[in-house]
Amino acid sequence: MMSPASREPIVIADAGPILRLAAAGLLPMLARLNRRIVLVDRVEDELVGDAAKPYAVEIAAWIAAEGDALLRVQTIIGEGIAALKGRARTPDEEARLKSGLRNSGELALREFVDLWRPDSLASAVVLYEDRKVPNLFLEVDYPVTLMTTRAFVRTVASWGINLDAPAALEAVAALYDLKPAMIGEIDPQTPVDLRRLPVLQQEKENP
């Protein structure tokens, strides 16, 4: 379980959490946690690849400001798509690119999950909004805490870090759907077929 004293890296599993934190003005809060943020290339491209997208400029500035505190992960999926996007394409290649982009985030995340391990720590925190994410982490061989954006913000506020954060996040719920506050623990010692998906966060964990 993530605690104020622990230093697990925070894996951004899809674009949803960062987009919602940006909309709520909460990206600076991440630096106060003193943890490394992990961002996969296809998730980053979805957020800032098109500067016209909502909050792309703000998110790009946050990425630049994070420096070494942000681990930007390259994947074969991401490099392949970047190479294809960076050159002239035939109609067939254009069709393949459009098809590949639809599932590229999930495929890149799956590649990352299969190969990555926390450097010096035994566990990781995974932030997500995409319903497909928890299933991708069910078979990992290191401890994982899975949290929706709501659960993450409420947990951090319960530590006394930005007590107004939950209200700020709820203020953007009309613009961006928010998953319920859900949290789950993946224990590698538990057989895979007995591992549980995230459940609703208990009220006592809320600020």
C-alpha positions in Angstrom: 0.0 0.0 0.0 1.3 3.5 -0.9 2.1 5.5 2.2 3.6 9.0 2.8 7.0 7.4 3.7 7.2 5.0 0.8 8.9 5.8 -2.4 7.3 3.6 -5.0 7.6 4.8 -8.6 4.2 6.0 -10.1 3.4 4.4 -13.4 1.0 6.5 -15.6 -0.8 3.6 -17.4 -2.9 5.7 -19.8 -3.5 9.3 -20.7 -6.5 9.7 -18.5 -4.9 10.5 -15.1 -2.5 13.1 -16.4 -5.2 14.8 -18.5 -7.5 15.0 -15.5 -4.8 16.2 -13.1 -3.8 18.9 -15.7 -7.4 20.0 -16.1 -7.7 20.3 -12.3 -4.4 22.2 -12.0 -2.9 19.4 -9.9 0.2 18.4 -11.9 2.5 20.4 -9.6 1.3 18.2 -6.7 3.2 15.2 -8.2 6.6 16.8 -7.6 5.7 17.1 -3.9 5.5 13.3 -3.5 9.2 12.8 -4.2 8.7 9.8 -6.4 9.7 9.0 -9.9 7.0 9.2 -12.5 7.0 6.6 -15.3 5.5 7.6 -18.6 5.4 5.3 -21.7 6.1 6.8 -25.1 2.7 6.1 -26.6 0.9 7.6 -23.5 3.1 10.7 -23.8 2.4 11.1 -27.5 -1.4 10.8 -26.9 -1.1 13.6 -24.4 1.3 16.0 -26.2 1.8 14.7 -29.7 -0.8 17.2 -31.0 -0.4 20.6 -29.4 -4.0 21.5 -30.2 -5.3 18.9 -27.8 -6.6 20.1 -24.5 -3.9 20.8 -21.9 -1.2 19.5 -24.3 0.9 22.7 -23.8 0.6 22.6 -20.0 1.5 18.9 -19.9 4.5 19.4 -22.2 5.8 22.1 -19.9 5.3 19.8 -16.9 7.2 17.0 -18.7 10.1 19.4 -19.4 10.1 20.7 -15.8 10.2 17.2 -14.3 13.6 16.4 -15.8 15.2 13.2 -14.4 12.3 12.8 -12.0 10.3 11.6 -15.0 11.3 8.3 -16.6 10.2 8.4 -20.3 10.0 4.9 -21.5 10.6 4.0 -25.1 8.9 0.9 -26.6 9.2 -0.9 -29.9 5.5 -0.1 -30.5 6.2 3.6 -29.9 9.4 3.7 -32.0 7.7 2.0 -34.9 4.8 4.4 -35.0 7.1 7.4 -34.6 9.2 6.2 -37.6 6.0 5.7 -39.7 4.6 9.1 -38.7 7.9 10.8 -39.5 8.1 9.9 -43.2 6.0 10.0 -46.3 3.5 7.1 -46.4 1.8 5.1 -49.1 -2.0 4.7 -48.8 -1.5 1.2 -47.4 0.9 2.5 -44.8 -1.5 5.3 -43.9 -4.2 2.7 -43.3 -1.8 0.6 -41.2 -0.9 3.6 -39.1 -4.5 4.5 -38.4 -5.2 1.0 -37.4 -2.1 0.7 -35.2 -2.8 4.0 -33.4 -6.1 2.6 -32.1 -4.5 0.0 -29.9 -1.0 1.4 -29.6 -1.3 2.6 -26.0 -2.5 -0.7 -24.8 0.2 -2.6 -26.8 3.0 -0.3 -25.6 1.8 -0.7 -22.0 1.8 -4.5 -22.3 5.3 -4.4 -23.7 6.4 -2.2 -20.8 4.7 -4.4 -18.2 6.5 -7.5 -19.6 10.0 -6.0 -19.5 10.1 -3.3 -16.8 11.0 -3.8 -13.1 11.3 -1.2 -10.4 15.0 -0.3 -10.1 15.7 -0.5 -6.4 12.3 -0.8 -4.9 10.1 -3.8 -4.6 6.8 -2.3 -5.8 5.1 0.3 -8.0 1.9 2.4 -8.0 -0.1 2.4 -11.2 -2.5 5.2 -12.0 -5.2 4.5 -14.5 -8.6 5.5 -16.0 -8.7 3.0 -18.8 -10.7 -0.1 -17.7 -8.4 -2.4 -19.5 -5.3 -1.5 -17.4 -5.9 -3.6 -14.3 -6.0 -6.8 -16.3 -2.6 -6.0 -17.9 -1.0 -6.0 -14.4 -2.6 -9.1 -13.0 0.4 -11.4 -13.9 3.3 -9.2 -12.8 6.0 -10.7 -10.6 6.4 -7.6 -8.3 3.9 -5.9 -6.0 1.6 -3.3 -7.5 -0.9 -0.9 -6.1 -3.5 0.0 -8.8 -5.4 3.3 -8.2 -7.8 5.4 -10.2 -7.2 9.1 -10.3 -9.9 9.7 -7.7 -8.4 7.2 -5.3 -4.9 8.6 -5.8 -5.9 12.2 -5.2 -8.0 11.3 -2.1 -5.1 9.3 -0.7 -2.5 12.1 -1.2 -4.9 14.6 0.4 -5.3 12.3 3.4 -1.6 12.8 4.0 -2.0 16.5 4.3 -0.7 17.2 0.8 -3.0 19.7 -1.0 -6.2 19.1 1.0 -8.2 20.9 -1.8 -7.1 18.4 -4.4 -10.2 16.2 -4.3 -12.5 19.1 -4.7 -10.4 20.4 -7.6 -10.6 17.1 -9.3 -14.3 16.8 -8.8 -14.7 20.2 -10.4 -13.6 18.8 -13.7 -15.8 15.7 -13.6 -18.4 17.4 -15.8 -15.7 17.8 -18.5 -13.9 14.4 -18.1 -15.5 11.3 -16.8 -13.8 10.0 -13.6 -13.7 6.4 -12.5 -14.9 5.8 -9.0 -12.2 5.8 -6.3 -10.9 2.3 -6.7 -7.8 0.7 -5.4 -6.3 -2.8 -5.6 -3.2 -4.6 -4.5 -1.4 -7.2 -6.6 0.7 -9.6 -4.5 3.1 -11.7 -6.6 2.9 -14.4 -3.9 -0.8 -14.9 -4.7 -1.6 -17.3 -7.5 -2.6 -15.4 -10.6 -6.1 -16.9 -10.8 -6.8 -15.7 -7.2 -5.6 -12.1 -7.7 -8.3 -9.5 -7.3 -9.1 -6.4 -9.5 -9.4 -3.0 -7.8 -12.4 -2.4 -5.6 -14.0 0.8 -4.2 -11.8 2.7 -1.8 -13.0 2.6 1.8 -14.4 5.8 3.1 -12.0 5.8 6.0 -9.2 6.3 3.5 -10.7 9.6 2.3 -9.7 12.9 3.8 
